[in-house]
Amino acid sequence: MKTMYGVYEAKWLKHYSSDHEILLVGEGDFSFSFSLAKAFGSAFNMVATSLDSYELVIKKYQRARTNLQTLSECGAQLLHGVDATRMKLHPDLQWRKFDRIIYNFPHAGFSGKEDNQLVIGKHRSLVRGFFENASHMLRPGGEVHVSHKTTGPFQNWRIEELASKSFLTLLECVEFKISDYPSYQNKRGDGSRPDDAFPLGKCSTFKFILSSTSKKSNIPHHILNNNHQQQFVNPCVPNDCVWIFKEYFDQACLMFGKDDYYLCHSVRVMLEKVFERCNITNPVNPMNDYLNHVKELRDLSNRRIVYLQNRLREIDHQFGL
Ligand SMILES: C[S@@+](CC[C@H](N)C(=O)[O-])C[C@H]1O[C@@H](n2cnc3c(N)ncnc32)[C@H](O)[C@@H]1O
């Protein structure tokens, strides 16, 4: 949205912003992704995934086809057959990093009573595998969000403990209210009635960040500590390509689909910043990181082309061409 001063402002829905790169995992009928896209007025910043194939998703859920169509028209990247416990190796995801990775109501399927230890073990192993993968896919300052029921056998999943095994630490736990996400419909996802909602009862969104004591994490402490501000206050980060390129890529994403002076100006200013930072961090070498960013940029460009083609088709359609 453009303000009276010509500055673009991010749009927010609850914890999520149109400025975040968002990965959604284990979607049901894709109505949560749809809800975010509607609030943002676009979905270029989103990769929405399901474990099920496209065919199975539209067979299982009545509204899935429409939700997916809208998401695609809004620029989302849609992936099916994505296993949360292996996703960091997925060809379309292995180079990507995200500000928010969201898995709402993870559940490994109905294979017995929810208080059965074997069943709980299956759910825990799904969530554990998800955390392990997600922990490798975060941008600096990024968060992993799991919404989960907090009563009965569900509290025995002990998701904080599972997260800690992947060096993820609880940032906060806030009440999950479905009314915060218009159009979202929580789905059972399995069994004979996958399209039915399950009773939510008391539930929360658990937000995790990479622990600052993580041996795996190469994230500078000043970034972790400034998680909410998402600012990079200390320029002395050797060989940190993320630090060098972050604002440039953020700005490029934000400006996609926009025109006028601010587009050229702001992206150029950010490129100048990249240049300055390259000079500060000398030598900057990790070729892989550069390649990752270039791939990200290429991916965004491809999605933009699809979006523009869809828009042109819509306009043709409106004029009966
Ligand atoms: C209770 S449903 C919740 C669906 C959706 N997130 C929602 O909030 O409506 C659990 C979801 O987890 C998915 N799921 C189960 N195992 C998975 C795995 N290994 N990787 C990704 N998703 C998985 C199922 O396909 C199902 O969509």
The ligand as an ORCA input file, in Angstrom:
! r2SCAN-3c Opt
* xyz 0 1
  C      -4.759    -31.834     11.144
  S      -4.287    -31.594      9.491
  C      -4.059    -29.817      9.465
  C      -4.125    -29.280      8.072
  C      -3.897    -27.797      7.965
  N      -2.585    -27.418      8.389
  C      -4.943    -27.038      8.738
  O      -4.570    -26.304      9.657
  O      -6.113    -27.153      8.390
  C      -2.614    -32.213      9.449
  C      -1.927    -31.996      8.134
  O      -0.602    -32.478      8.243
  C      -0.273    -33.050      6.990
  N       0.878    -33.943      7.155
  C       0.933    -35.146      7.776
  N       2.182    -35.661      7.688
  C       2.922    -34.749      7.000
  C       4.271    -34.696      6.576
  N       5.141    -35.682      6.829
  N       4.684    -33.614      5.879
  C       3.831    -32.604      5.598
  N       2.548    -32.612      5.985
  C       2.092    -33.661      6.664
  C      -1.523    -33.727      6.528
  O      -1.517    -33.947      5.139
  C      -2.577    -32.717      6.960
  O      -2.805    -31.821      5.929
*
